[in-house]
Structures are given as C-alpha cells and as structure tokens.
C-alpha cells in the first residue's frame, strides 16, 4: 500500500477484490482523494515466474495505447519483479462498466477487435511475435468422450505448415471476459499481457472459441463473418487452421478458463456443457 500511495499520490482508504480474474488477483483500491485505481498482482507461482515479462509488456502496451482511442486503462506504475509489493504488480486507472457474459455481444466485439487491429505501431514498438498455445502433438484429448473421431479429425487438420499471413497488432486474449460494457457501449478492454504481432485470424479465432463456449457453436462460427463486416478485411482462406489452433488449446476441457465466468454468474457452464459445446464447435469447424 505504501507503493500504491507513492505512485497514485494519495492515501489508500480501502480495497476490495474484483471478480473474474484467472491469471492474477485484481483489486480495486479506493483512494482518499475519491479516485479508485486497480492493482493487478500475479500471485500463483507459475505466473510469478513469468511476471517480469508479462507485466513489463502490459505496461509498454498501455503506454502505446494512450493516444490511440482504444478504451484501455492508463498505466500508473509497475513493479514487475515485486520489489515494492508482496507480489509482482501493475497499477492502473479503473475503467467504467462491467463484463457481460449473458447477452450475445458479438457485433460490438467484432467492431472493437477491428479497431484494435487498426492500431499502427512502429518497428521499435512492435510487440513480440505471437506464440501458439498448442501443437498437434500437445493436444490432450479428453479421457471420457464418445466423440473421439471429432478430436482426431481436428488434430489431423492442424498437422500442416503454418499458413502465410499479414501481421497486425493483436490483443491475443480478446474475449467477452476481457471487455467491459457501459450499457450498449464498450467502455474498456483489459488484460493486455499477451499482446502480440501476428494474424488477425488468431484474435478472431480466440474470441470465436469463447463465444462458442458461452453461447453455442453457431455463435462462435458467426463471429468471423461479423469481424469481416466490421473491419472491411477478408480473413485468411486458411481460417480453419487458426480456428482449430485456438480451440484445441482448450483441450482436454474448458473447465479452467470457465471458472471466472461462473464466478461472474454463468453457473450454467458445467464441465459437461463446456465439453459438449467445445466438441460441437470442433466438429463444425472441421
């Protein structure tokens, strides 16, 4: 709290944990001058080991986004090695709005993602090249499934050379859980630690998978078309590769990533429903 006060320029009057985080602990810090700020801290051992790179990257991205019009938080301070805080942390402004996991907001999400991909960066500010989150040999098929052929077809379709692409600025973890709404308007996009340089298809694929898990395979598949309409750009003819590359990273199930979604009210997302929707989606993509 001493570090927060020195960076924010005001005494701390209280704090509360924010819901929905998975990789980190998020806290709303109330300041004596009436402002509220957000402290993001990597607590688990795995993320603590990678915190320096993750938080330093997010800090650089938040600085980069300030003049772009993208609704991102403003960086206040970063302690990537945990020298001042109990855990490696980043302090930023509090964005208005809330996560909406109930309604299908695909059209608004497509517009926002298209705007992110239009962010122009010079060579010196270019983020790292994207990293794939799975490989054909790294996919773990669920032990209990009566649709093993679906998984085998999906993994087989992924066994090919990486398609050529025109790189753009990627959020890399863009999905409904990282977007805030104030009524019908998107008021913020959060979680920029994975920002990368790579194919627009990959960001589209990641959001498509999340929408399929939240609302069903048909909703997930429709997102690519909405993105093309919003961006005015055609996605790759190798769309299937990127969709599968993302979806198969959820194997053997989507239980882990859905935990914060249930915390935010989507208690209907049982392990059985998530696996069924993931398999429905994989079958449709193949």
Helices and strands as residue ranges (DSSP letters): H 2-8, E 12-17, E 25-31, E 36-41, H 45-49, H 51-65, E 75-79, E 89-93, H 106-117, G 123-125, G 136-138, H 148-158, E 167-170, G 176-178, E 179-182, E 185-189, E 196-199, H 200-215, H 217-231, H 239-247, G 248-250, H 255-263, H 271-285
